[in-house]
Amino acid sequence: MNLNEKRWNENYLEEMLLLTSQNIPLIKIEDNYVIVKELGSGSYGNVLLALNQRKGNFMALKFMQKNKTDLHMFLIEYCVSLCLSTHPCIIDTFGIAFQTERHYIFAQEIAHDNLFSLMKPQIGLPENTAKRCAIQLSSALDFMHKKGLVHRDIKPENILIFDQECRKVKLTDFGLSCKAGTYVESMSENLPYTAPEMCRLGSADKLNAQGSLDTWAFGVLLFCILTGYFPWSSAILADKNFVQYTKWHRSSRIFQLPNQWNTFSTEALEMLRKLMVPEANKRCAATEVINYVKSPWKMICNNANKYKKMFY
């Protein structure tokens, strides 16, 4: 991290949070926007398609319920989103933030859908489409990590698409984002994307959050979009599929490649092994995928047996 990035990490975000907190106007939605339809919803609240009556343009308004989101949490997500939106592979966030009696709200660009909508169960995405996603997301994560920030919620639902071939995708939803080095608590639920060091946390434990959390989740995401299924339910020792993977990762000469990984080429397996190292400090950077995009990532079925003999 160079001096400018360190300064951004230590000062800029805090200054932006302070300034923004002093200028969140209280308005009535109907006086300024025409709500067209709901674009998405979650535990945070809703994302609605809205027409700005004054400017005449459409935008996505993210509504966050005050009874579930305190002001600081809202400010973190809005300010991080705004700071990162200069990157072409991160959702464009407008300088529009306000509140109503029940919600905090900010505005973003409109996307076609999210990556999850394209994924076919047990099939995934075409290889070229997956590679386009990988290149763009690796760039977005590299940009974020160099600014000393960790996303902490990498999954297909948080990757927005603007076309069916994924020639343009963008990272979104920075509600769990934090500065690298922040101590974070365990999640209420461990997803398949959750790194093993997070899964091991007890209710009273805390973890020093680093970009390696995103690298692991990025690896799982690539597995999912290439196959259409998860490699495991949770990265814990009680999960048979995860245990099989860790054994194979530790020694591929002794332990057999788990069946659900047979679809990958030698090069893809090497790439995924670097991203999904059980020991967090040994994981590569997300940009490592760039070194593999010219190689095939999926096995050709009629060469499967030949491949297995070569690999073992």
Rosetta blueprint (number, residue, H / E / L):
1 M L
2 N L
3 L H
4 N H
5 E H
6 K H
7 R H
8 W H
9 N H
10 E H
11 N H
12 Y H
13 L H
14 E H
15 E H
16 M H
17 L H
18 L H
19 L H
20 T H
21 S H
22 Q L
23 N L
24 I L
25 P L
26 L E
27 I L
28 K L
29 I H
30 E H
31 D H
32 N H
33 Y E
34 V E
35 I E
36 V E
37 K E
38 E E
39 L E
40 G E
41 S E
42 G E
43 S L
44 Y L
45 G E
46 N E
47 V E
48 L E
49 L E
50 A E
51 L E
52 N E
53 Q L
54 R L
55 K L
56 G L
57 N L
58 F E
59 M E
60 A E
61 L E
62 K E
63 F E
64 M E
65 Q E
66 K L
67 N L
68 K L
69 T L
70 D L
71 L H
72 H H
73 M H
74 F H
75 L H
76 I H
77 E H
78 Y H
79 C H
80 V H
81 S H
82 L H
83 C H
84 L H
85 S L
86 T L
87 H L
88 P L
89 C L
90 I E
91 I L
92 D L
93 T E
94 F E
95 G E
96 I E
97 A E
98 F E
99 Q E
100 T L
101 E L
102 R L
103 H E
104 Y E
105 I E
106 F E
107 A E
108 Q E
109 E L
110 I L
111 A L
112 H L
113 D E
114 N E
115 L H
116 F H
117 S H
118 L H
119 M L
120 K E
121 P L
122 Q L
123 I L
124 G E
125 L L
126 P L
127 E H
128 N H
129 T H
130 A H
131 K H
132 R H
133 C H
134 A H
135 I H
136 Q H
137 L H
138 S H
139 S H
140 A H
141 L H
142 D H
143 F H
144 M H
145 H H
146 K H
147 K L
148 G L
149 L E
150 V E
151 H L
152 R L
153 D L
154 I L
155 K L
156 P H
157 E H
158 N H
159 I E
160 L E
161 I E
162 F L
163 D L
164 Q L
165 E L
166 C L
167 R L
168 K L
169 V E
170 K E
171 L E
172 T L
173 D L
174 F L
175 G L
176 L L
177 S L
178 C E
179 K E
180 A L
181 G L
182 T L
183 Y E
184 V E
185 E E
186 S L
187 M L
188 S L
189 E L
190 N L
191 L L
192 P L
193 Y L
194 T L
195 A L
196 P H
197 E H
198 M H
199 C H
200 R L
201 L L
202 G L
203 S L
204 A L
205 D L
206 K E
207 L E
208 N E
209 A L
210 Q L
211 G L
212 S H
213 L H
214 D H
215 T H
216 W H
217 A H
218 F H
219 G H
220 V H
221 L H
222 L H
223 F H
224 C H
225 I H
226 L H
227 T H
228 G L
229 Y L
230 F L
231 P L
232 W L
233 S L
234 S L
235 A L
236 I L
237 L L
238 A L
239 D L
240 K H
241 N H
242 F H
243 V H
244 Q H
245 Y H
246 T H
247 K H
248 W H
249 H H
250 R H
251 S L
252 S L
253 R L
254 I L
255 F L
256 Q L
257 L L
258 P L
259 N H
260 Q H
261 W H
262 N L
263 T L
264 F E
265 S L
266 T H
267 E H
268 A H
269 L H
270 E H
271 M H
272 L H
273 R H
274 K H
275 L H
276 M L
277 V L
278 P L
279 E L
280 A H
281 N H
282 K H
283 R L
284 C L
285 A L
286 A H
287 T H
288 E H
289 V H
290 I H
291 N H
292 Y H
293 V L
294 K L
295 S L
296 P L
297 W L
298 K E
299 M L
300 I L
301 C H
302 N H
303 N H
304 A H
305 N H
306 K H
307 Y H
308 K H
309 K H
310 M H
311 F H
312 Y L
